[in-house]
């Protein structure tokens, strides 16, 4: 038996709302299957499972906000088949002490406590107005307990509001109902996002001793190759200049692996996989940095496709948990807004952030000649605990080298 | 403003429209008015009475009974740099000019690759309730609101009747202004210095928290009267005046629904395929989870409007029907 817990989808995440289960007890799941949707302060994220097995029991109903680490569901794994553990129920409620042996395929315990998903316990559809449903979910009130007074017995908002006091009056073992403050914060997405960013950045500035390096890179060779490649492509398949930059970063990180990884518990932990978090501005404001997984193994077409896909999903919802948790380094580009150079704040626990400004035509001296070239200012913000400036400089040097040899990209 | 007495005066909706036309003619000598009977007869609703004497036949032009012809001429004049106001006597007759409006005015900018815009303003009377029988009582503004490329305005208040015309004339694209003929005699107070108003935003004309009535034009006042009656029963009704039917300012009514959780649309058009249907759909798309009751619509009975007074009244949305419908929607929990 394995525990499926509320994951931490970023260093700044403390709790999440379990929005939706995509599986029910008895469903077979494979590693990397998306089985639930969790809403964080930043976005709704699809959560993947890390074991093969069968969903045994769902412990947290949709609509509930729980801390990171809370056991959300129990999964019967192949290895643990037949073995029975007394369940540790971090979350559940007054009438559910560990019950010892559980029988395979058993439905979740029928408690009259908040919001067991109707689909797993009752086939009867409850008639309630959309607004009443939303209110009930926010207050963690089970609609089945309510009597509808609307036309045809429909439960409306007034019916939900009528029981709110009782729902609040069972404090001792009841998990805290969402307070008014939290509620308004959840509603106000922009504010929640701002808070989440604030938390991460405060931590970064407090804990990470940053050092900064900057170099100017002649982009003419890379751009020339991109241009000639793009001529052969349909407009839809054309590659944006940021894509070879991402690829060059991935290759350069291969040469300077110390910049790719984490600083956790006073220990430097370089990572083998190169997962590049790419900062994406959201339309409602704020930003999110999902990762392009294994960027070093992808060619430019694949990177372009990944990037397009990530941007679409970041803005419409549907990022996956692995994309949110597994970035090993972050790239951020403000060139489209005309910024010449940017000095980033590292996203903890990562140890480096690469910033790109605008590619600008500039006077450029080479071999004693003065010419005009498209120049990019690349910066590195790195964690001085993990690396020293010399390694950082080697990284920027490698980055420059790859961009001078576009055929290697 | 100094004090209320000196700065406000009483006038009719008709006079407000006339003032707007007169001001536009004075401000911009490219502006001229043309349509059936607008000159010597003073307009079939007496809107343009006196303007011929003031501005002469060059700028107040009587046209033959040829809606397609003079609307087309207006479009041509607009393309040629003029700022025509074309009056089509009622929306019923605009169908003869629909080809000009829909197939020419609305698409010219697009068809010319952005080279030619058509800054025409077309005024049309609309609505029933004046015992003019089926052929003169239609509310077809919803049809025009279907067409991309034109703006459709629907001034209900004196302020809008006075102010929307100049804003419309400033618009580089075709604008249709629908004046409900039942409103021409409406009297009210208007500021002496009333002038242009925006045409981008709907307005909350009455605040409330139990139900939103979304309406426009003549139905707005029926809705406001109903809200007054309902308030005595403790039902607080929010009343929204759409003002512009295309493009719809959906934020205003979605925000309102998010506050009241119930919506009733009152629209003098027929229910099937109506503007009310469009608004209802947008509420479903934009505020479904705010709804505590199904969106309701109160429209005209789906018949050609009768001539007989009591039958016509029965066919149109009326105050008592609005009150009745809201009571049912709110269901006593007021």
Interface residues (C-beta under 8 A of the other chain):
Chain A: X129 X130 X131 X132 X133 X134 X149 X150 X151 X156 X157 X158
Chain B: X261 X288 X289 X290 X291 X292 X293 X331 X333
